[in-house]
Amino acid sequence: MSGSAMVTEEVIIDPERPLCDPHHHLWDHATAPYMLPELLADTGCGHNVVSTVFVECGAMYRSSGPTALQPLGETEFVNGVAAMCSSGSYGSMRGCAGIVGFADMLLGEQVGAVLDQHKSLSPRFRGIRHCASYDAAPEIRTSHSNPPQHLLLRDEFQAAFVELAPRGLSFDAWLYHPQLRELTELARAFPNTTIVLNHFGGPLGIGPYAGKQDAIFRQWQVEVAALAACPNVYAKLGGLLMAVNGVRGLKQPLNADEIVAATGHYYRYAISCFGPERCMFESNFPVDKRNCSYASLWNAFKKIAASYSATDQDWLCHDTAVACYRLQKSP
């Protein structure tokens, strides 16, 4: 299960290197909770995780009030967790130092008032994610926000998108690889808005995409190269161990070498396109926890980064995330 503990006997690689995990969730699911204790257990595995960024997942919405304002409850909740971490009572790790929440981008320009309320609730609020992940294949589910097809190109969405940059807010983009061209169009149309590509742009591996990994990788390469030409786009490198990528629940969690062997070509190509200063490793926990431990995942990241300079390793493991989300840089 995604919330269960996984034991690893791997030796932690480069344990002193500061890490910022720019993508994890928190939720209180009955069968698999992932709250502060679980986050602390994972980040305390031996890697030097100094800070994290929470990304929206539909947690702790308000139970009443206008629908458009109910997601404010998630920001309130996560800001409280961040305050707990900031107190030092739970160690030195600054969990949820940045918060990426949800605002309905189909509200058009009216979303500005919602964004202002998010910002008023937390000084850590850095941006929003309105998932665009959609595919017509019945085997592939849409995200929890149930987006319509071609969300990023809709007039209402783009009217809302205008409201982000003046407030210093970024947009996290979660979509599937056939939609990457739409994201590139959006990035070109709004060059002053920071966009963060989640999970490599979601290369699919189930339904009609099963067994076509080589062709999908070639298609993905073309689209990612075009997207990387937009200097306002950053890339989160992780999230490839989900069922939608073609990875089912494994009997044994993958170790670092197995993760690198299965997914390393995506990392290497993305870094070659975006450069280390626009790439950041992400855990996508607890979602990817189904198939690997936190320790093994970051060991895999460090193995991938080992061929780069020490400065570039810092960008990939910590500095890009801190710069992108405007977090306090660790000493």
VOBA-1610 file (N, C-alpha, C; in pm, whole numbers, padded with zeros to 5 digits, always signed):
BEGIN
Met+00084-00120+00000Met+00000+00000+00000Met+00087+00124+00000Ser+00030+00234-00054Ser+00110+00355-00067Ser+00153+00412+00067Gly+00078+00383+00173Gly+00113+00442+00301Gly+00193+00349+00391Ser+00222+00227+00346Ser+00292+00132+00431Ser+00440+00160+00433Ala+00505+00121+00543Ala+00648+00143+00555Ala+00723+00041+00470Met+00831+00085+00410Met+00916-00006+00335Met+01055-00002+00396Val+01110-00118+00420Val+01241-00128+00483Val+01347-00137+00374Thr+01452-00062+00388Thr+01563-00069+00294Thr+01691-00092+00371Glu+01781-00170+00312Glu+01910-00192+00372Glu+02018-00123+00289Glu+01978-00039+00195Glu+02075+00033+00114Glu+02152+00133+00198Val+02279+00143+00170Val+02361+00246+00233Val+02328+00379+00168Ile+02305+00481+00249Ile+02271+00612+00198Ile+02391+00674+00127Ile+02370+00716+00003Ile+02475+00779-00076Ile+02484+00927-00041Asp+02605+00977-00025Asp+02630+01121-00004Asp+02534+01178+00100Pro+02535+01124+00222Pro+02431+01158+00320Pro+02432+01303+00367Glu+02539+01375+00346Glu+02544+01514+00393Glu+02487+01613+00293Arg+02468+01573+00169Arg+02421+01667+00067Arg+02280+01718+00099Pro+02260+01850+00106Pro+02125+01903+00135Pro+02029+01873+00020Leu+01910+01830+00057Leu+01806+01798-00040Leu+01681+01881-00011Cys+01615+01925-00116Cys+01480+01980-00105Cys+01388+01892-00188Asp+01289+01836-00124Asp+01190+01753-00196Asp+01076+01845-00237Pro+01064+01877-00367Pro+00967+01978-00410Pro+00830+01923-00448His+00804+01796-00413His+00673+01743-00452His+00635+01623-00366His+00550+01649-00268His+00489+01540-00192His+00349+01585-00151His+00273+01490-00100His+00136+01517-00058His+00119+01485+00090Leu+00009+01527+00146Leu-00034+01487+00279Leu-00183+01455+00271Trp-00223+01346+00333Trp-00365+01316+00338Trp-00393+01219+00452Asp-00517+01216+00494Asp-00557+01131+00606Asp-00650+01022+00557His-00608+00950+00454His-00687+00839+00404His-00699+00731+00511Ala-00815+00673+00522Ala-00841+00579+00632Ala-00746+00460+00630Thr-00717+00406+00511Thr-00635+00285+00502Thr-00487+00315+00483Ala-00455+00437+00440Ala-00314+00470+00413Ala-00288+00617+00440Pro-00290+00657+00567Pro-00266+00799+00597Pro-00123+00839+00564Tyr-00107+00961+00521Tyr+00028+01018+00502Tyr+00023+01159+00558Met+00056+01166+00685Met+00052+01292+00756Met+00195+01324+00804Leu+00209+01419+00895Leu+00342+01459+00938Leu+00425+01343+00991Pro+00372+01252+01074Pro+00457+01142+01122Pro+00513+01057+01008Glu+00432+01030+00906Glu+00480+00950+00794Glu+00583+01026+00712Leu+00559+01156+00692Leu+00656+01237+00620Leu+00789+01242+00693Leu+00785+01260+00824Leu+00907+01265+00903Leu+00980+01131+00900Ala+00906+01021+00901Ala+00970+00890+00896Ala+01044+00870+00764Asp+00983+00914+00655Asp+01048+00897+00524Asp+01167+00992+00508Thr+01146+01118+00536Thr+01255+01215+00517Thr+01368+01194+00618Gly+01339+01123+00726Gly+01441+01093+00826Gly+01515+00964+00802Cys+01512+00914+00678Cys+01570+00783+00647Cys+01721+00783+00641Gly+01783+00900+00646Gly+01929+00907+00638Gly+01979+01008+00537His+01894+01042+00439His+01927+01151+00348His+01907+01284+00421Asn+01978+01386+00378Asn+01973+01516+00446Asn+01865+01605+00383Val+01740+01570+00407Val+01628+01649+00354Val+01609+01770+00444Val+01634+01887+00390Val+01627+02009+00472Val+01494+02082+00456Ser+01424+02058+00345Ser+01296+02127+00324Ser+01215+02051+00220Thr+01085+02080+00217Thr+00996+02016+00120Thr+00894+02117+00070Val+00828+02080-00039Val+00717+02157-00094Val+00596+02064-00103Phe+00485+02107-00046Phe+00359+02033-00055Phe+00288+02071-00184Val+00231+01969-00250Val+00153+01993-00372Val+00012+01939-00352Glu-00084+02017-00396Glu-00226+01991-00369Glu-00266+01848-00406Cys-00361+01795-00330Cys-00413+01661-00354Cys-00557+01648-00308Gly-00625+01760-00288Gly-00765+01756-00247Gly-00784+01724-00100Ala-00685+01755-00017Ala-00691+01720+00125Ala-00752+01832+00208Met-00837+01795+00302Met-00887+01885+00406Met-00959+02009+00352Tyr-01031+01992+00243Tyr-01113+02103+00194Tyr-01217+02141+00298Arg-01256+02267+00296Arg-01365+02310+00385Arg-01493+02236+00349Ser-01570+02205+00449Ser-01692+02126+00427Ser-01813+02213+00395Ser-01797+02344+00403Ser-01909+02434+00376Ser-01857+02561+00311Gly-01950+02645+00271Gly-01912+02769+00205Gly-01911+02753+00055Pro-01882+02860-00017Pro-01879+02854-00163Pro-01781+02749-00214Thr-01820+02676-00316Thr-01735+02570-00370Thr-01597+02620-00408Ala-01591+02738-00466Ala-01463+02793-00512Ala-01366+02818-00397Leu-01421+02837-00276Leu-01336+02868-00161Leu-01305+02746-00074Gln-01369+02633-00100Gln-01345+02515-00017Gln-01200+02467-00021Pro-01126+02479-00136Pro-00985+02438-00136Pro-00896+02520-00043Leu-00944+02632+00006Leu-00865+02709+00102Leu-00835+02627+00228Gly-00922+02532+00258Gly-00900+02446+00374Gly-00770+02369+00364Glu-00733+02330+00244Glu-00606+02257+00226Glu-00488+02345+00261Thr-00490+02470+00217Thr-00381+02562+00249Thr-00374+02587+00399Glu-00489+02603+00464Glu-00491+02621+00610Glu-00428+02502+00680Phe-00467+02383+00637Phe-00417+02260+00697Phe-00265+02247+00680Val-00217+02265+00558Val-00075+02245+00531Val+00009+02355+00597Asn-00044+02475+00603Asn+00030+02581+00671Asn+00049+02547+00820Gly-00050+02480+00877Gly-00036+02437+01016Gly+00073+02332+01032Val+00080+02238+00937Val+00187+02138+00941Val+00323+02206+00925Ala+00329+02303+00832Ala+00454+02376+00811Ala+00497+02450+00937Ala+00400+02508+01007Ala+00432+02579+01131Ala+00485+02482+01237Met+00431+02361+01241Met+00482+02260+01334Met+00629+02230+01304Cys+00659+02213+01175Cys+00798+02184+01137Cys+00888+02303+01167Ser+00839+02423+01137Ser+00919+02543+01157Ser+00952+02567+01303Ser+00871+02513+01392Ser+00895+02533+01536Ser+01022+02467+01584Gly+01071+02369+01508Gly+01188+02293+01551Gly+01156+02179+01645Ser+01032+02167+01685Ser+00994+02061+01779Ser+00999+01922+01717Tyr+01004+01916+01584Tyr+01003+01788+01514Tyr+01134+01766+01438Gly+01237+01840+01474Gly+01365+01827+01407Gly+01394+01949+01321Ser+01502+01941+01247Ser+01546+02057+01169Ser+01484+02064+01030Met+01422+01955+00983Met+01363+01955+00850Met+01245+02050+00845Arg+01243+02137+00744Arg+01135+02235+00728Arg+01034+02183+00625Gly+00945+02098+00673Gly+00844+02041+00586Gly+00745+02145+00539Cys+00701+02131+00416Cys+00599+02219+00359Cys+00642+02366+00363Ala+00771+02390+00341Ala+00822+02527+00337Ala+00762+02606+00221Gly+00717+02535+00120Gly+00640+02594+00012Gly+00510+02517-00005Ile+00404+02587-00044Ile+00273+02525-00060Ile+00220+02556-00199Val+00185+02450-00271Val+00117+02463-00401Val-00025+02413-00380Gly-00121+02503-00388Gly-00259+02468-00361Gly-00341+02454-00488Phe-00473+02454-00470Phe-00564+02442-00584Phe-00656+02562-00589Ala-00676+02612-00710Ala-00781+02709-00738Ala-00839+02672-00873Asp-00968+02679-00885Asp-01037+02637-01007Asp-01010+02738-01117Met-00929+02700-01213Met-00891+02790-01321Met-01002+02809-01424Leu-01111+02738-01408Leu-01226+02762-01495Leu-01312+02876-01443Leu-01270+02939-01334Leu-01339+03059-01285Leu-01305+03182-01368Gly-01207+03169-01455Gly-01165+03285-01533Gly-01101+03389-01443Glu-01120+03516-01475Glu-01054+03622-01400Glu-01099+03629-01255Gln-01213+03566-01223Gln-01261+03565-01085Gln-01170+03483-00993Val-01080+03404-01052Val-00990+03325-00968Val-00895+03414-00888Gly-00876+03537-00931Gly-00785+03628-00861Gly-00821+03645-00714Ala-00949+03656-00685Ala-00992+03672-00545Ala-00960+03548-00463Val-00969+03428-00525Val-00937+03304-00455Val-00786+03298-00428Leu-00707+03336-00527Leu-00562+03336-00510Leu-00521+03429-00396Asp-00585+03544-00388Asp-00552+03639-00282Asp-00583+03581-00144Gln-00690+03504-00134Gln-00722+03444-00005Gln-00623+03334+00032His-00580+03255-00068His-00474+03157-00041His-00351+03226+00016Lys-00310+03335-00049Lys-00190+03406-00005Lys-00207+03464+00135Ser-00327+03509+00166Ser-00351+03568+00298Ser-00347+03462+00408Leu-00374+03335+00370Leu-00376+03227+00469Leu-00237+03175+00501Ser-00141+03193+00410Ser-00008+03139+00435Ser+00099+03218+00362Pro+00203+03260+00434Pro+00317+03324+00369Pro+00398+03224+00286Arg+00365+03096+00299Arg+00437+02991+00226Arg+00371+02957+00093Phe+00257+03019+00063Phe+00183+02985-00058Phe+00260+03033-00181Arg+00287+02941-00274Arg+00374+02974-00386Arg+00308+02959-00523Gly+00199+02886-00531Gly+00137+02869-00661Gly+00022+02772-00655Ile-00029+02737-00772Ile-00143+02645-00777Ile-00116+02534-00879Arg-00191+02428-00859Arg-00195+02322-00959Arg-00341+02291-00986His-00381+02304-01110His-00511+02254-01155His-00480+02148-01260Cys-00491+02022-01219Cys-00447+01913-01305Cys-00521+01913-01438Ala-00446+01890-01544Ala-00503+01884-01678Ala-00503+01742-01733Ser-00459+01645-01653Ser-00440+01507-01701Ser-00571+01446-01749Tyr-00577+01424-01880Tyr-00698+01371-01944Tyr-00655+01282-02059Asp-00722+01168-02070Asp-00705+01082-02188Asp-00838+01012-02212Ala-00871+00993-02339Ala-01002+00936-02373Ala-01009+00787-02344Ala-00895+00720-02327Ala-00895+00576-02303Ala-00959+00546-02168Pro-01053+00453-02162Pro-01123+00425-02036Pro-01033+00370-01927Glu-00918+00312-01964Glu-00827+00257-01864Glu-00751+00365-01790Ile-00752+00487-01843Ile-00672+00595-01787Ile-00765+00695-01720Arg-00753+00708-01590Arg-00843+00797-01519Arg-00792+00940-01524Thr-00885+01031-01517Thr-00847+01171-01504Thr-00809+01198-01360Ser-00755+01315-01334Ser-00710+01347-01199Ser-00829+01374-01108His-00798+01398-00978His-00902+01421-00879His-00981+01549-00906Ser-00924+01643-00984Ser-00998+01765-01015Ser-01086+01751-01139Asn-01085+01631-01200Asn-01175+01597-01310Asn-01171+01702-01422Pro-01056+01723-01484Pro-01045+01828-01585Pro-01115+01790-01715Pro-01165+01888-01788Pro-01217+01861-01922Pro-01102+01844-02020Gln-01132+01790-02136Gln-01031+01779-02240Gln-00985+01919-02283His-00858+01931-02314His-00798+02057-02361His-00815+02171-02259Leu-00804+02138-02132Leu-00820+02239-02026Leu-00729+02359-02049Leu-00603+02335-02080Leu-00504+02443-02086Leu-00533+02544-02197Leu-00612+02504-02296Leu-00638+02591-02410Leu-00773+02661-02401Arg-00849+02634-02297Arg-00982+02695-02286Arg-00970+02844-02251Asp-01063+02921-02302Asp-01060+03066-02279Asp-01068+03099-02131Glu-01154+03029-02056Glu-01169+03058-01914Glu-01039+03030-01840Phe-00974+02920-01876Phe-00848+02885-01810Phe-00743+02992-01836Gln-00732+03036-01958Gln-00628+03133-01990Gln-00660+03270-01930Ala-00788+03301-01915Ala-00825+03425-01845Ala-00784+03418-01699Ala-00790+03299-01640Ala-00745+03281-01502Ala-00593+03281-01494Phe-00527+03226-01594Phe-00382+03216-01594Phe-00316+03354-01587Val-00383+03452-01645Val-00332+03589-01642Val-00313+03638-01499Glu-00392+03583-01405Glu-00392+03631-01268Glu-00272+03582-01186Leu-00196+03488-01237Leu-00088+03428-01158Leu+00036+03516-01149Ala+00091+03554-01261Ala+00220+03626-01261Ala+00217+03756-01180Pro+00112+03838-01190Pro+00114+03961-01110Pro+00119+03937-00960Arg+00079+03818-00918Arg+00082+03783-00775Arg+00206+03704-00738Gly+00296+03687-00834Gly+00418+03612-00808Gly+00395+03464-00788Leu+00291+03410-00850Leu+00255+03270-00831Leu+00290+03187-00954Ser+00328+03063-00930Ser+00362+02970-01037Ser+00247+02874-01064Phe+00262+02797-01171Phe+00161+02697-01208Phe+00229+02563-01223Asp+00188+02465-01140Asp+00236+02328-01156Asp+00146+02256-01255Ala+00207+02195-01355Ala+00132+02131-01464Ala+00142+01979-01454Trp+00030+01915-01431Trp+00023+01769-01434Trp-00069+01730-01549Leu-00011+01657-01643Leu-00083+01615-01762Leu-00016+01490-01815Tyr-00069+01433-01923Tyr-00012+01314-01983Tyr+00065+01350-02111His+00154+01261-02152His+00246+01298-02260His+00179+01340-02390Pro+00060+01288-02426Pro-00001+01338-02550Pro-00046+01484-02540Gln-00047+01541-02418Gln-00091+01679-02398Gln+00025+01779-02389Leu+00147+01732-02403Leu+00262+01820-02384Leu+00263+01938-02481Arg+00214+01916-02602Arg+00213+02026-02699Arg+00123+02139-02652Glu+00014+02107-02585Glu-00075+02210-02532Glu-00005+02291-02423Leu+00075+02225-02342Leu+00149+02297-02239Leu+00253+02390-02301Thr+00316+02346-02407Thr+00413+02431-02477Thr+00345+02555-02533Glu+00227+02540-02589Glu+00151+02656-02637Glu+00122+02753-02524Leu+00084+02700-02409Leu+00055+02784-02293Leu+00180+02858-02248Ala+00291+02787-02240Ala+00416+02849-02194Ala+00461+02960-02289Arg+00442+02941-02417Arg+00479+03044-02514Arg+00386+03165-02504Ala+00260+03140-02474Ala+00163+03250-02466Ala+00180+03334-02339Phe+00239+03273-02233Phe+00256+03343-02105Phe+00402+03331-02059Pro+00493+03397-02127Pro+00636+03379-02099Pro+00679+03434-01963Asn+00596+03515-01900Asn+00632+03572-01770Asn+00577+03493-01652Thr+00511+03382-01679Thr+00456+03299-01572Thr+00540+03173-01558Thr+00586+03144-01437Thr+00664+03024-01412Thr+00574+02901-01416Ile+00613+02804-01495Ile+00540+02678-01510Ile+00633+02565-01466Val+00579+02472-01388Val+00657+02360-01339Val+00596+02231-01392Leu+00668+02164-01480Leu+00622+02037-01535Leu+00634+01928-01430Asn+00523+01863-01398Asn+00523+01754-01300Asn+00548+01620-01367His+00628+01536-01302His+00639+01394-01336His+00673+01368-01483Phe+00764+01450-01538Phe+00811+01431-01676Phe+00701+01448-01781Gly+00587+01501-01742Gly+00479+01512-01839Gly+00401+01383-01857Gly+00408+01294-01761Gly+00321+01177-01756Gly+00327+01082-01873Pro+00445+01024-01906Pro+00447+00923-02013Pro+00361+00803-01974Leu+00262+00775-02056Leu+00163+00672-02025Leu+00216+00533-02062Gly+00166+00431-01990Gly+00211+00296-02018Gly+00103+00191-01998Ile-00023+00235-01995Ile-00134+00140-01979Ile-00236+00163-02089Gly-00337+00077-02094Gly-00440+00092-02197Gly-00379+00085-02336Pro-00416+00175-02424Pro-00364+00170-02562Pro-00215+00202-02572Tyr-00153+00244-02462Tyr-00012+00279-02463Tyr+00076+00165-02411Ala+00017+00058-02362Ala+00093-00053-02305Ala+00179-00119-02413Gly+00303-00152-02375Gly+00392-00221-02467Gly+00451-00135-02576Lys+00435-00004-02567Lys+00484+00087-02671Lys+00586+00185-02614Gln+00661+00140-02516Gln+00750+00229-02443Gln+00852+00300-02532Asp+00910+00229-02629Asp+01012+00290-02714Asp+00954+00401-02800Ala+00838+00376-02860Ala+00774+00477-02943Ala+00729+00596-02861Ile+00678+00570-02742Ile+00633+00678-02654Ile+00752+00762-02610Phe+00864+00699-02580Phe+00983+00775-02539Phe+01030+00866-02652Arg+01027+00817-02775Arg+01069+00900-02888Arg+00975+01019-02907Gln+00845+00995-02895Gln+00748+01104-02906Gln+00768+01204-02793Trp+00787+01152-02673Trp+00809+01237-02555Trp+00933+01323-02573Gln+01040+01268-02628Gln+01163+01345-02649Gln+01138+01468-02735Val+01064+01451-02842Val+01035+01563-02932Val+00957+01671-02860Glu+00854+01631-02786Glu+00768+01729-02719Glu+00841+01797-02603Val+00922+01723-02529Val+00994+01782-02417Val+01101+01880-02465Ala+01166+01850-02574Ala+01265+01943-02629Ala+01200+02076-02666Ala+01081+02070-02724Ala+01010+02193-02759Ala+00969+02269-02635Leu+00922+02197-02534Leu+00881+02262-02409Leu+01001+02326-02339Ala+01114+02258-02339Ala+01233+02308-02270Ala+01286+02435-02335Ala+01249+02461-02459Ala+01291+02585-02525Ala+01223+02707-02465Cys+01122+02686-02383Cys+01053+02796-02312Cys+01126+02819-02180Pro+01194+02931-02163Pro+01277+02951-02044Pro+01199+02966-01914Asn+01067+02983-01922Asn+00985+02997-01802Asn+00939+02863-01746Val+00983+02752-01806Val+00939+02619-01763Val+01050+02548-01688Tyr+01016+02495-01570Tyr+01102+02408-01492Tyr+01048+02265-01503Ala+01135+02167-01471Ala+01093+02027-01479Ala+01117+01956-01348Lys+01012+01892-01297Lys+01027+01803-01182Lys+01057+01663-01234Leu+01164+01605-01182Leu+01210+01475-01227Leu+01178+01371-01121Gly+01074+01294-01148Gly+01027+01190-01057Gly+00887+01150-01098Gly+00823+01070-01015Gly+00685+01034-01042Gly+00667+00938-01158Leu+00769+00857-01188Leu+00758+00760-01298Leu+00723+00620-01250Leu+00695+00605-01122Leu+00667+00472-01068Leu+00520+00455-01034Met+00435+00528-01105Met+00290+00518-01084Met+00229+00414-01177Ala+00111+00366-01142Ala+00043+00267-01224Ala+00017+00321-01365Val-00011+00450-01377Val-00043+00507-01507Val+00077+00501-01601Asn+00198+00494-01545Asn+00319+00480-01626Asn+00343+00336-01669Gly+00259+00246-01622Gly+00274+00106-01655Gly+00337+00024-01545Val+00361+00085-01428Val+00421+00015-01314Val+00309-00025-01218Arg+00290-00152-01201Arg+00190-00201-01105Arg+00256-00223-00969Gly+00173-00252-00870Gly+00228-00281-00738Gly+00321-00401-00744Leu+00443-00384-00700Leu+00543-00489-00709Leu+00546-00572-00580Lys+00587-00699-00593Lys+00600-00782-00474Lys+00713-00731-00385Gln+00818-00678-00447Gln+00929-00622-00374Gln+00955-00480-00425Pro+00984-00385-00336Pro+01014-00250-00382Pro+01142-00248-00464Leu+01147-00159-00560Leu+01266-00143-00643Leu+01380-00083-00561Asn+01501-00131-00586Asn+01616-00067-00524Asn+01667+00044-00616Ala+01768+00116-00573Ala+01815+00232-00649Ala+01863+00193-00788Asp+01939+00086-00799Asp+01990+00045-00929Asp+01877+00006-01023Glu+01775-00058-00971Glu+01661-00096-01053Glu+01583+00026-01100Ile+01571+00126-01014Ile+01504+00250-01054Ile+01580+00318-01167Val+01712+00326-01152Val+01795+00389-01255Val+01785+00313-01387Ala+01790+00179-01380Ala+01783+00099-01502Ala+01650+00116-01574Ala+01542+00128-01497Ala+01409+00136-01557Ala+01374+00275-01609Thr+01428+00380-01545Thr+01381+00516-01575Thr+01492+00615-01606Gly+01617+00577-01593Gly+01727+00672-01605Gly+01731+00746-01737His+01687+00683-01847His+01691+00751-01977His+01601+00874-01980Tyr+01490+00872-01906Tyr+01405+00991-01898Tyr+01477+01104-01824Tyr+01543+01071-01715Tyr+01615+01173-01638Tyr+01727+01236-01720Arg+01806+01153-01782Arg+01921+01204-01857Arg+01876+01295-01971Tyr+01770+01256-02041Tyr+01726+01339-02152Tyr+01666+01471-02104Ala+01586+01466-01999Ala+01526+01590-01947Ala+01634+01687-01901Ile+01736+01636-01832Ile+01843+01723-01785Ile+01919+01782-01904Ser+01937+01704-02010Ser+02007+01756-02127Ser+01928+01867-02195Cys+01797+01864-02184Cys+01712+01966-02247Cys+01698+02091-02160Phe+01664+02072-02035Phe+01635+02184-01946Phe+01761+02240-01879Gly+01861+02154-01859Gly+01978+02193-01782Gly+01951+02176-01634Pro+02055+02151-01553Pro+02035+02128-01409Pro+01968+02244-01338Glu+01988+02367-01387Glu+01932+02483-01317Glu+01781+02496-01335Arg+01722+02412-01420Arg+01576+02411-01434Arg+01519+02272-01409Cys+01597+02186-01345Cys+01550+02051-01311Cys+01561+02029-01162Met+01464+01957-01106Met+01465+01927-00963Met+01411+01786-00941Phe+01485+01705-00865Phe+01436+01573-00830Phe+01318+01587-00734Glu+01219+01500-00750Glu+01098+01502-00666Glu+01064+01361-00623Ser+01007+01347-00503Ser+00973+01212-00456Ser+00836+01166-00505Asn+00741+01257-00518Asn+00601+01220-00545Asn+00551+01120-00441Phe+00591+01137-00316Phe+00543+01050-00210Phe+00412+01105-00152Pro+00323+01021-00107Pro+00338+00876-00093Pro+00296+00796-00216Val+00267+00861-00328Val+00218+00788-00445Val+00321+00684-00491Asp+00446+00727-00510Asp+00548+00634-00557Asp+00598+00539-00448Lys+00552+00561-00326Lys+00594+00475-00216Lys+00543+00332-00235Arg+00448+00314-00320Arg+00397+00179-00347Arg+00507+00089-00404Asn+00601+00150-00474Asn+00699+00070-00547Asn+00845+00096-00510Cys+00870+00184-00415Cys+01009+00204-00370Cys+01007+00274-00236Ser+01121+00269-00167Ser+01135+00343-00043Ser+01191+00481-00072Tyr+01175+00571+00022Tyr+01228+00707+00008Tyr+01380+00702-00003Ala+01443+00617+00078Ala+01589+00605+00076Ala+01639+00558-00059Ser+01574+00456-00114Ser+01617+00403-00244Ser+01594+00504-00356Leu+01483+00577-00349Leu+01453+00673-00454Leu+01559+00783-00461Trp+01594+00838-00345Trp+01695+00945-00346Trp+01834+00891-00372Asn+01861+00766-00338Asn+01985+00703-00381Asn+01990+00696-00534Ala+01877+00661-00595Ala+01871+00655-00741Ala+01897+00793-00802Phe+01835+00895-00743Phe+01859+01031-00793Phe+02008+01066-00786Lys+02070+01033-00675Lys+02211+01065-00658Lys+02300+00986-00754Lys+02261+00864-00785Lys+02336+00787-00884Lys+02323+00852-01022Ile+02206+00899-01056Ile+02186+00967-01184Ile+02266+01096-01189Ala+02270+01168-01077Ala+02338+01298-01073Ala+02490+01285-01065Ala+02540+01166-01035Ala+02683+01150-01008Ala+02773+01189-01124Ser+02722+01183-01246Ser+02804+01217-01362Ser+02812+01367-01387Tyr+02741+01446-01307Tyr+02743+01591-01322Tyr+02837+01653-01219Ser+02871+01779-01238Ser+02958+01849-01144Ser+02890+01863-01008Ala+02969+01893-00907Ala+02914+01912-00773Ala+02812+02026-00772Thr+02839+02131-00847Thr+02745+02244-00855Thr+02614+02201-00918Asp+02622+02124-01026Asp+02500+02077-01092Asp+02423+01980-01004Gln+02494+01899-00927Gln+02425+01810-00832Gln+02348+01892-00729Asp+02407+02003-00686Asp+02336+02090-00592Asp+02208+02145-00655Trp+02217+02186-00781Trp+02096+02235-00848Trp+01989+02128-00852Leu+02025+02008-00894Leu+01927+01901-00911Leu+01864+01858-00779Cys+01945+01855-00675Cys+01899+01800-00547Cys+01836+01904-00455His+01867+02032-00476His+01823+02131-00379His+01799+02269-00438Asp+01900+02324-00507Asp+01898+02466-00539Asp+01791+02506-00639Thr+01763+02421-00738Thr+01658+02455-00835Thr+01523+02467-00767Ala+01492+02373-00679Ala+01364+02377-00609Ala+01354+02501-00522Val+01462+02533-00453Val+01462+02651-00366Val+01443+02778-00447Ala+01509+02787-00562Ala+01496+02905-00646Ala+01358+02916-00708Cys+01310+02804-00760Cys+01180+02804-00828Cys+01067+02842-00733Tyr+01068+02787-00613Tyr+00961+02812-00517Tyr+00996+02921-00415Arg+01112+02985-00435Arg+01150+03101-00354Arg+01150+03066-00204Leu+01219+02958-00173Leu+01231+02913-00035Leu+01357+02973+00025Gln+01363+02973+00156Gln+01483+03018+00223Gln+01593+02917+00199Lys+01704+02962+00146Lys+01814+02872+00113Lys+01883+02823+00240Ser+01911+02694+00245Ser+01975+02634+00362Ser+02122+02676+00364Pro+02180+02693+00482Pro+02322+02729+00492Pro+02411+02617+00444
//
